[in-house]
């Protein structure tokens, strides 16, 4: 290889890393935005002014949980959809489309309002409109994770995998941190300069009032369009994965078929059924359990369908060859990711809203809690990826589960007011529970061959979001149930009790990981 060619390859690897890091940063920001302003958005669209009553707060929390669940289901679907696209047309082109999707539709969320269907009396209420837009945005967000991981792991040498995985997780959590600081700046802007600045743009006083109402959540969502500019950067400067191009040259990508995406469409009906059933808390328990199991089964079959069909075509004529070992690894990876995602969405994600509740939305407690969680998460993801190299993939995962369980219980059981100790333990909880997002991009690519890597790891990581969606829906039901219960430390309130219960999922992870293969020191499968 000539020096010029080597320099070009090195430059291309750095461009791929920069593009992916920016994509993950905006991914994290996109998720963090709604975690911070989602309840305010729902309250605004319900027309509830001032401090909500207990009944109104329950309604807000319930709809907020539904929209979060819809977002997670969309991310799971997008992981498979865009992963399939990345394995078929290339990582870079598919990643451009995924980023454009979540950028545009996140911005449109800021325009959510009731929609009157022409020539009918039907009205789509604003919360439902927001849920639909969040679903479409999450398709792109789920796809970007899978595509970025595949691209970076394929263009960088094997010895750099742990560092790359840590940077992947750190970038997404840096996005959360950015949202926290933007939130602080927006609060100051709303208090001092908003009317004059927005008025200078020619906006009417009525429009300004709409944009700045309820902590300016509409402005915050509109800022989500900024990642759209990344698509031009991707197309101009970022080279395609050479591993994928080699597979394409060998004909390894020619067995993907568009018709197989019908399986993904059918699979999305499964989690859709789950969200529908859990949207009515009055339904009997047996129906919720049976419907949840049926929905998960439909999702598994539908989301794995394209991979099974692809491998059956690719392996035709090969004696004793089967698609099922790959499918088995997809399900195993999904289970490991589900532990991490359910732990996060069932515990850590509620910390900012709990801080706001403890302070009655004073002291910028929501924003500072999000920032501290994010700083901890950045540290944790970098350390977790390195631990995977030092301790081995399986033992490192055990350490992450054990420390996360301790941190969540200490945070929620030992605090009843917003203070320095609250923020210190928020940092520790952020570092431990988010550490999985440095371990997963290290481990999941090692489970799949190049020709199915984006789809396989896209399914594995994002299918965990469906389980997290189920947990989120349950949280909405658990909060009122535990509202007056006391924790071991005498803390009252639904969040600390419910989140403590949800942390038990880490016990499942301590057992599950020993069914997974150890991949430390091995090359990426070709």
Phi, psi and omega in degrees: 000132180286163179298319180298316180296319179298318179295321179295319179296316179297317179298320179295322179295319179292321177296320178297317180295315180299315181298315181293319179298318177296319178299316180291324178300313179290331172303309180298320179296319181299318178289321182293327180303309185286329176300327184274320188248000185299316180295321177296322179297313180296317179300318179297313184289339175275353179075028181262115180259155177072199180284121181293150172287174179299316180295318179294322179296323177295318179295317179298313180298323181295312180292323177300316178297321179297315182293321176299316180297317178299319178299316181294321177297318178297321179295321177297316179295317180295327178300320179283314184299307182283333173298316175301316181295321179293325177286338183265312186252354179117151184295316190289312180298318180294323180293324176300315180293323182292316180295318179299321180297308184287333179292310184295314186281338171293317177298319180296336178302329179292348179256009184302132178200169176302138177243123178268122179287123183304141176062020174220173176261008182285142178228129172269112184295153185305317178300325178291321176299315179299318179298319179296315180295322177295323178299312182294319178300321184289338174302313180291321181296316179296322179291323184297323180299309183297317184290318180295319179297313180301315182298309184295316182294335181272334182264344178258150182293159183302326182293343182263002188300317182296315179297316180299317180297319178296319179295325178301307180295320181296321182297315180298320181285334172297327176298319175301315182297318178302318179300320179299314180291322176298321178298318177298316179296322180293321178300315179295320179297317181294325183284331190241309195247351190303307183303315182291316183293315180288327177295326178295339177277000179089012181280145179286162180297327179294317179295319179299319179298320179294316183291329185262355182293149175051061174065022174062037184297329180294318177297320181297317180293322181296332177296343180292354178281348184303323181298347182302329181293340180297332184298325178291322177298316179303310188290330186271317192250340190264123179280158178285155176298126181291330178295318179294318180297324176295318178296320179296318180297327179278355183086011183289344180256003187280352184268000175285142181227136183299325183300336181293341179292345174301328176297321179295319179299316178294318180301325180294338178293333180298301177296332175300320176297319180298312180299318180299314182295318182282351178287349177237103184293349182276352180292145182297152183300320181298326180291320180295317181294311181297317180294323178295315179297318179295318179297319178296320179296317179298318180296316180300311182296313183293317184286332178272348184305312181299322180291317179299315180296316180300310183293325177298321177290314184293329184263003180302131180091352177267118183296136176063013177276143184213151177278346191290328174301320177294316179298320178299320178291325176299316181291322178295314177299322179297321180293318178295319178292325181298321178300312182295313184290319178293323177298319180290307185286342178264357180219292188298320185297339183270353183299314179300318180291328177292320177300317179297323179293319181294332185250006184055043177063027179257171173063017184052034187297324180297313183293316182292325177295318178297319180296313181296318175303318183291319178298316177300319181295321178299314179297315184296319182293322178295316181292323182295319179296318178295322179298326177299326177280323183286313189261348190096152186297316187287314181295323178299319179298320178299316179299318180297317180297314183296313181291327178294317179300313180296316184294317180296314180296318180296319181295310186276334183270338187251010183225133177230005176212158182275112182207191182298317179298322177303314183287325177298314180287335173295320176299312181297317179295320177298319181294321184278311185289331179273352183300333179300333184280357166263330180282318184298314178292344173282316189273316187300318178299336182282354181268345191230147175288159185305317187292341178235014188295312183296317180291315183297310181284334174297317176295311186301311181290313189279337176296331175301336180292331177295316176297320178296325178297318177299316178298320179297318178296323178291326180300321180298327178278329183286325183304306179297326182298322184258012189304323184253006179281156177254144175273183182298332181267006181081015180280133178259153174124151185291322185300307184297323181288310183297316181293326177295318177298318183293336181293347178298344179299334180293336175294325177296318180298325180299331179270317188299323187297335183283356172268356183265151178286148174273124185243007181302132176081003182259151177289157173298135179299139178269000000 
